[in-house]
Amino acid sequence: MTIDVHPDAPAYQPAFTEDEDAFRELLRDFLDREVEPVYATLATDSETRHALFRKAGDAGLLGTTVPEEYGGMGATPIFNMIISHELAKSHAYGTVGSLFCTDLATGLLVDGGTPELINEWAPKIIAGEAIQCMAATEADAGSDVLAIRTTAKRDGDNYVLSGAKTFITNGDVADIIYVVARTAPERRGRSLSMFLVDGASAGITRRKLRTMGFPLGNTAELYFDDVVVPAGHLLGGEGGAMRLLMGALAYDRLQISARALGQAELAFQLTLEHVRQRQMFGQTLGDYQVTQFAMAEMKTEIEVGRTMLEDIVRKVRSGISSEQQAAMAKLWVCEMSGRVLDRCMQLFGGMGFMDESPISRIYTSNRVLRVYGGTSETMKQAIARAL
């Protein structure tokens, strides 16, 4: 069937620009060359991680949102969505974790830091010399940010930071730790402040955590025992954490959605190849109608998710995206990705349960996407509040 197009109809506009597509190709080449061949043998120590980040810096992949006057590209957060999407489409993602996705934290420095602070740290981020991590979550304060107990007390020209953070991606190797702490006792947004903490500061203790997925994910607990932070490292002023966080969280939810889409796409492709080859009772698994219907349903859901995200990309570029749309995208795409991964796992049968099988790593690492950046239930609350 063909559809006649009116001669005066506007030309189709792809979601991504030529520059964004070029960046995607650059990133894909880097992942295929530097990460995919070695991910199974990569170590999690700081030296190995920094070596990989320096390679990414040399390739021009880091600090993309740093303004040009500070040596960066001055790119939009769309570049971070591309990083997340392409990384999740890699076999390596289920093993190494989010890696460069924490580049999104650069926006906290750019939006909240002084020119002096940006000049000090931005070149290191761009070069891959400084790995970043975002330290907001605590044992009793995940989706409920206002429950944070970590404190920062003013002491002359410094703040003294005390408390603990958990589930921190890149936490055990980070050189820059963005810490949300309470600078006033009240349980409200204006009592929370954001600090850029030098990872080499005295009083910081780190404990690596083992997770269900991402065995090389560098997730950690961080303890701050009277850590001295210069007052100039306060981002966005006292009480400014929520303003910085809300903008960052909206984009974080979009890049998590992009990760979920990438994982679903990779799992679907692996499963399609599997059902075409797997012999069962004299025919391939793909010859059975039940398999064909499952594949058709998954393909449709993936296309719906892609269309949803591409629409939001256009809105981000036009400056009309909203926090509600980001929440809806994260809710739907992450839930869809979970459904797809579960069905793909089922079609792989016993082999899918083996840790050596890529689909197994993808499956276990996918589960946390419905928790990252706010649980699915929190997304529903955010959407409902905006109605």
C-alpha positions, 0 to 999 in steps of 0.5 A, spaced: 500 500 500 502 506 498 500 513 501 499 519 496 503 525 499 500 532 497 505 536 493 504 542 498 505 538 504 511 540 509 517 535 508 518 530 514 522 533 520 526 527 523 527 528 531 534 529 531 539 534 527 545 533 523 549 535 529 546 530 533 546 524 528 553 526 527 555 525 535 551 519 535 555 516 530 561 518 534 559 515 540 557 509 537 564 508 534 567 509 541 562 504 544 564 499 539 571 500 539 573 501 546 567 498 550 564 492 547 570 488 546 572 489 553 566 490 557 567 482 560 574 483 563 573 490 565 575 492 572 572 496 577 578 500 580 578 507 580 584 507 575 581 503 570 575 507 570 579 513 569 582 511 563 576 509 560 573 516 561 579 519 559 579 516 552 571 518 552 574 525 553 579 524 548 573 522 543 569 529 545 564 525 548 564 528 555 561 535 558 557 536 552 552 541 555 558 545 558 558 552 554 563 554 549 566 560 553 568 554 558 571 550 553 565 545 551 560 544 546 554 548 549 549 542 547 542 541 549 541 535 554 538 532 548 546 529 547 545 526 554 539 522 551 543 520 545 548 517 550 543 514 554 540 511 548 546 508 545 549 505 551 543 501 553 543 499 546 550 496 547 551 489 550 556 492 555 550 496 558 547 490 562 554 489 565 558 496 566 552 500 568 550 507 566 558 510 565 557 516 562 550 517 563 552 521 569 554 527 564 547 529 566 550 532 572 554 537 569 548 541 568 548 542 576 555 545 575 553 550 569 547 552 572 549 553 579 556 554 579 560 561 579 564 562 573 570 561 577 568 554 579 566 552 572 573 554 570 576 550 575 572 543 574 569 544 567 576 542 563 577 536 567 570 534 566 571 535 558 577 531 559 575 525 562 579 527 568 574 528 573 568 523 574 562 525 577 556 523 581 550 525 584 549 524 591 542 525 593 539 519 595 539 516 602 537 510 606 530 513 608 530 519 602 529 516 595 523 519 592 522 523 598 527 528 597 525 532 603 526 527 608 534 528 607 538 528 613 545 530 611 546 537 614 551 542 612 553 547 617 556 554 615 563 555 619 566 562 617 568 561 609 566 554 609 560 549 610 561 542 614 558 536 611 555 530 615 551 525 613 550 519 608 548 517 601 546 511 598 545 507 591 550 512 588 552 511 581 560 512 580 560 513 587 566 509 589 570 513 583 567 520 583 572 526 583 566 530 583 560 529 588 554 533 588 551 533 595 544 535 597 544 537 604 540 540 609 542 547 611 536 549 615 532 544 620 525 545 616 522 540 612 521 544 606 525 545 599 528 551 601 532 548 607 536 544 602 542 546 598 547 543 593 554 543 594 560 541 589 564 536 594 571 535 591 572 527 592 579 528 595 576 531 601 578 529 608 572 525 612 569 522 606 568 514 606 566 510 601 563 503 601 562 499 594 555 496 593 553 489 590 547 490 586 542 485 582 544 488 575 550 492 573 556 488 576 561 493 574 556 499 575 560 502 581 554 503 585 556 506 592 555 508 599 558 515 601 559 517 608 561 524 610 564 525 617 565 533 618 567 534 611 569 541 610 567 544 603 568 551 601 563 556 601 564 557 594 562 550 592 555 552 594 551 551 587 545 556 586 545 559 593 542 556 600 536 553 599 537 552 591 537 545 591 530 544 589 531 549 583 537 545 580 534 538 582 527 539 578 530 541 572 535 536 572 530 530 574 526 532 568 532 531 564 534 525 568 527 522 567 528 523 559 535 520 559 532 514 563 527 513 558 532 513 553 536 507 556 529 503 557 528 504 550 535 502 548 535 496 552 528 494 549 530 495 542 537 491 543 533 485 547 528 485 541 533 484 536 537 479 540 530 475 541 528 476 533 535 473 531 534 467 536 527 465 534 529 465 527 534 460 529 532 456 535 529 449 532 523 446 536 519 440 534 522 440 527 521 448 525 524 454 528 521 457 534 519 463 530 515 459 525 509 458 531 504 463 531 504 464 538 511 467 537 510 471 531 504 474 535 509 476 541 514 479 536 509 483 533 506 486 540 513 487 542 515 491 536 509 495 536 510 497 543 517 499 542 515 503 536 510 507 540 515 508 545 520 511 540 515 515 537 513 518 544 521 520 546 522 523 539 516 527 540 519 530 547 525 531 543 522 536 538 519 539 544 525 540 548 528 543 542 522 548 542 523 549 549 516 547 550 517 540 554 514 539 561 516 536 567 509 532 566 511 530 560 518 527 562 514 523 568 509 520 563 515 518 558 519 515 564 513 511 566 510 509 560 517 507 556 520 504 562 514 499 564 514 498 556 521 496 557 520 491 563 514 488 559 518 487 553 524 484 557 520 479 560 517 476 554 524 476 550 527 472 556 521 467 556 523 466 549 530 464 550 528 459 555 533 456 559 539 459 556 536 466 558 537 464 565 544 463 564 549 469 566 553 468 560 547 470 556 547 477 554 539 477 555 540 475 562 544 481 563 539 486 560 534 483 564 537 484 570 539 491 569 533 493 566 529 492 572 532 498 576 529 503 571 522 503 574 526 505 580 531 510 578 529 517 577 523 516 581 519 510 582 513 508 577 508 510 583 512 517 584 511 518 576 504 517 577 503 522 583 507 527 579 502 526 573 496 526 577 498 533 580 499 536 574 492 534 572 
